Amino acid sequence: MAKLSSINKNERRKKLVAQYAAKYEKLKAIANDETLDETERLVARLKMAELPRNANPTRVRNRCATTGRPRGYYRKFGINRIELRDLGNKGLIPGLTKSSW
């Protein structure tokens, strides 16, 4: 199990990303638009820099829903590889079977 503080920190980051998502996307579109003047693009980049660091979507870490483990994460299931194996062996994940040959 991951440290509870790490899990909570990641949840706070998710909330900030959701809060600033529209503003961040708008500024990013302006900053990447090559048809605009350089000064407008620079102003947009400076405004992006004024946003909180944790409002950047790349700072959110994918974590297992049950244990909070950050590594070996499967996006399709939302859990890590160890939990996937345990739940798969118990038959709790539909369509997942342990292969043997």
VEXFI-368054 format. One record per residue: z, x, y of N, C-alpha, C, O, CB in turn; residue in one letter. Coordinates in steps of 0.2 Angstrom, whole numbers, padded with zeros to 4 digits, always signed. Each point is the difference from the previous one (the first is absolute). Glycine has a CB too. Layout:
REM VEXFI-368054
ZXYZXYZXYZXYZXYA...
This chain:
REM VEXFI-368054
+0000+0004-0006+0000-0004+0006+0000+0004+0006+0004+0005+0001+0002-0014-0007M-0010+0008+0011-0001+0004+0006+0006-0002+0005+0004-0005-0001-0016+0005+0000A+0014+0005+0005+0005-0001+0005-0001-0007+0004-0006-0001+0002+0008+0014-0001K+0003-0017+0000-0001-0006+0003-0002+0001+0008-0003-0004+0002+0012-0001-0010L-0007+0011+0010-0002+0001+0007-0007+0001+0001-0003-0002+0005+0014+0007-0003S-0014-0001-0007-0007+0001+0000-0004-0007-0001-0005-0001+0004+0007+0012-0009S+0000-0015+0001-0003-0007-0001+0001-0004+0007-0005-0003+0002+0007+0003-0015I+0004+0000+0016+0001-0004+0006-0005+0003+0006-0002-0004+0004+0014+0001-0008N-0012+0010+0004-0004+0003+0005-0008-0002+0000-0003-0001+0005+0011+0011-0005K-0010-0010-0007-0007-0003-0001-0001-0007+0002-0005-0002+0003+0004+0010-0012N+0006-0012+0008+0000-0007+0002-0001-0001+0007-0003-0004+0003+0010+0001-0013E-0003+0007+0014+0000+0000+0007-0007+0002+0003-0002-0003+0005+0015+0006-0005R-0016+0002-0003-0006+0002+0001-0005-0005-0001-0005-0001+0005+0008+0013-0008R-0003-0016-0002-0005-0006-0001+0001-0005+0005-0005-0003+0002+0006+0005-0014K+0005-0003+0014+0001-0005+0006-0003+0002+0006-0004-0004+0004+0014+0000-0009K-0009+0011+0007-0003+0002+0006-0008+0000+0000-0003-0001+0004+0013+0008-0003L-0013-0005-0007-0007+0000-0001-0003-0007+0001-0005-0001+0003+0006+0011-0011V+0003-0015+0005-0002-0007+0001+0000-0002+0007-0004-0004+0003+0008+0001-0015A+0001+0005+0016+0001-0002+0007-0005+0003+0004-0002-0004+0005+0014+0004-0007Q-0014+0006+0001-0005+0003+0005-0007+0001-0003-0004+0003+0003+0014+0003+0001Y-0011-0010-0010-0007+0001-0003-0006-0002+0005-0005+0003+0000+0011-0006-0011A-0005-0003+0014-0006-0002+0004-0001+0005+0006-0006+0002+0001+0009-0014-0004A+0002+0014+0006+0000+0005+0006-0003+0006-0003-0004+0003+0004+0014-0008+0002K-0008+0008-0011-0002+0006-0003-0007+0000-0002-0004+0004+0002+0015-0002-0006Y-0014-0008+0001-0007+0000-0002-0004-0001+0006-0006+0003+0000+0009-0008-0010E-0001+0002+0015-0004-0001+0007-0001+0007+0003-0005+0002+0002+0010-0014-0001K+0001+0016+0000+0000+0006+0003-0005+0005-0004-0003+0004+0002+0015-0006+0003L-0011+0002-0012-0004+0004-0004-0007-0001+0000-0004+0004+0000+0013-0004-0007K-0011-0007+0008-0007-0002+0001-0003+0003+0006-0006+0003+0000+0008-0013-0007A+0002+0010+0012-0002+0002+0007-0001+0008+0000-0005+0003+0002+0011-0013+0004I-0001+0013-0010+0000+0008+0000-0006+0002-0004-0002+0006+0001+0014-0006+0000A-0014-0004-0006-0006+0003-0004-0006-0003+0002-0005+0002-0003+0013-0002-0006N-0009-0004+0014-0006-0003+0002-0004+0006+0005+0002+0001+0005+0003-0013-0006D-0010+0014-0002-0004+0006+0003-0004-0003+0006-0003+0005+0004+0003+0002-0014E-0001-0013+0011-0004-0003+0005+0004+0000+0007-0003+0000+0005-0004-0007-0013T+0014+0007+0007+0004+0000+0006+0000+0007+0004-0001+0005-0003+0008-0015-0003L-0004+0010+0012+0001+0006+0004+0006+0004-0004+0004-0003-0003-0009-0003+0014D+0004+0013-0010+0005+0004-0003+0007-0001+0003+0005+0000-0003-0014+0008+0002E+0010-0010+0008+0006-0002+0003+0003-0006-0003+0006+0000-0001-0009+0006+0011T-0001-0011-0012+0003-0006-0003+0003+0002-0007+0005-0003-0002-0013-0005+0009E+0004+0012-0010+0002+0001-0007+0006+0005+0000+0005-0001-0004-0017+0000+0000R+0013+0005+0009+0006+0004+0001+0006-0004+0001+0005+0001-0002-0012+0009+0006L+0006-0015+0001+0005-0004+0002+0003-0004-0006+0006-0001-0001-0011+0000+0012V+0000-0001-0016+0002-0004-0006+0004+0004-0004+0005-0002-0003-0015-0005+0004A+0008+0014-0002+0004+0004-0004+0007+0002+0002+0004+0000-0004-0015+0005+0001R+0011-0005+0010+0007+0001+0003+0004-0006-0001+0006+0001-0001-0011+0007+0009L+0003-0014-0008+0004-0006-0001+0002+0000-0007+0005-0002-0002-0011-0004+0011K+0001+0008-0014+0002+0000-0007+0006+0005-0001+0004-0001-0004-0016-0002+0001M+0012+0009+0007+0005+0005-0001+0007-0003+0003+0005+0002-0003-0014+0007+0004A+0009-0014+0003+0006-0003+0003+0003-0005-0005+0006-0001+0000-0011+0003+0011E+0001-0004-0016+0003-0005-0005+0005+0004-0004+0000+0006-0001-0011-0013+0001L+0016+0003-0003+0004+0004-0005-0003+0003-0006-0005-0002-0002+0014-0006+0005P-0007+0014-0005-0003+0004-0005+0000-0005-0007-0005+0000-0003+0009+0011+0008R+0001-0014-0006+0000-0004-0006-0004-0007+0000-0001-0003-0005+0012+0008+0003N-0015-0006+0008-0004-0005+0000-0007+0002-0003-0005-0005+0000+0011+0001+0011A-0007+0010-0012-0006+0002-0003+0000-0002-0008+0005+0002-0003-0006+0008+0011N-0004-0013-0010-0001-0002-0007+0001+0005-0005+0002-0001-0006-0009-0009+0010P+0005+0016-0003+0000+0006-0004+0007+0002-0002+0001+0004-0005-0012-0001+0009T+0016-0005+0000+0007+0002-0001+0003-0004-0005+0006+0002-0003-0006+0002+0014R-0003-0010-0013+0003-0004-0005-0001+0003-0007-0006+0002-0002+0005-0012+0009V+0006+0010-0011-0001+0003-0007+0000-0005-0005+0004-0005+0000+0002+0015+0004R-0010-0010-0009-0001-0005-0005+0006+0002-0005+0001+0005-0002-0013-0007+0003N+0016-0003-0002+0006+0001-0005+0000-0006-0005-0002-0005+0001+0009+0011+0008R-0004-0004-0014+0001-0005-0006+0005-0006+0002+0005+0001+0004-0007+0009-0012C+0000-0016+0006+0003-0006+0003+0007+0000-0004+0005-0003+0003-0016-0003-0001A+0012+0008-0008+0006+0000-0003+0005+0006+0001+0006-0001+0001-0012-0006-0010T+0003+0013+0009+0005+0006+0000-0001+0003+0007+0005+0004+0002-0006-0003-0014T-0004-0002+0016-0001+0004+0006-0003+0007-0001+0000+0004+0005+0009-0011+0000G-0011+0009-0011-0003+0006-0001-0006+0001+0003-0005-0004+0000+0010+0004-0011R-0006+0006+0015-0006+0000+0004-0006+0003-0004-0006+0000+0003+0013+0002+0007P-0006+0001-0015-0006+0004-0004-0002-0004-0006+0004-0004-0003+0001+0015+0007R-0011-0010-0006-0003-0004-0006+0000-0007+0001+0001-0004-0004+0004+0013-0003G-0007-0011+0013-0001-0007+0002-0006-0003-0001-0006+0003+0001+0014-0001+0008Y-0008-0008-0013-0007-0003-0001+0000-0006+0004+0004-0005+0000-0004+0008-0012Y-0006-0003+0017+0000-0005+0005-0002-0007-0003+0003-0005+0002-0007+0014+0005R+0001-0009-0013-0002-0007-0003+0006-0003-0002+0000-0007+0000-0010+0012-0004K+0015-0002+0002+0006-0003-0003+0006+0000+0005+0005-0004+0000-0008+0007-0011F+0003+0002+0016+0005+0001+0005+0007+0003-0003+0005+0000+0003-0010-0010+0002G+0004+0014-0011+0005+0003-0003-0002+0007-0002-0006+0002+0000+0011-0013-0004I+0000+0015+0002-0001+0007-0002-0002+0000-0007+0000-0005-0004+0007+0010+0013N-0009+0001-0011-0003+0001-0007+0005-0001-0006-0001-0002-0005-0007+0010+0010R+0015-0006-0003+0005-0001-0005+0002-0007-0001+0000-0003-0006+0004+0014+0009I-0004-0015+0003+0002-0007-0001-0006-0004-0003+0001-0005-0004+0006+0006+0014E-0013+0001-0009-0006-0003-0003+0000+0001-0007-0001-0005-0004-0006+0008+0014L+0009+0003-0013+0000+0001-0007+0006-0004-0003-0001-0003-0005-0003+0015+0007R+0010-0012+0001+0005-0004-0002-0002-0008-0001+0001-0003-0005+0007+0012+0010D-0010-0011+0001-0002-0007+0000-0006-0002-0005+0000-0005-0003+0004+0004+0015L-0008+0006-0012-0006-0001-0005+0002+0000-0007-0002-0004-0004-0005+0009+0012G+0012-0001-0010+0002+0000-0007+0004-0006-0001+0000-0003-0006+0001+0015+0006N+0002-0015+0004+0004-0006-0001-0004-0007+0001+0002-0005-0002+0008+0011+0007K-0017-0005-0003-0004-0005+0000+0000-0005+0006-0001-0005+0000+0001+0006-0012G+0003+0002+0017+0001-0004+0006-0005+0001+0005+0000-0004+0005+0012+0006-0006L-0017+0002+0000-0006+0000+0004-0006-0003-0003-0002+0003-0005+0006+0008+0011I-0007-0017-0004-0005-0003-0004-0007+0005+0000-0002+0002+0005+0007-0013-0001P-0008+0011-0010-0006+0004+0000+0001+0007-0002-0005+0004-0001+0000-0012+0009G+0011+0011-0008+0001+0007-0001+0003+0001-0007+0005-0003-0002-0003+0004+0015L-0005+0003-0016+0002+0001-0007+0000+0008-0001-0004+0004+0003-0001-0015-0007T+0010+0013+0000+0000+0007-0002-0005+0002-0005-0001-0003-0005+0013+0003+0008K-0016+0005-0001-0005+0002-0004+0002+0005-0005+0004+0004+0001-0012-0006+0008S+0005+0001-0015+0002+0005-0006-0006+0001-0004-0004-0005-0001+0016+0002+0001S-0014+0009-0002-0005+0001-0004+0001+0005-0006-0004+0002-0004-0003-0005+0014W
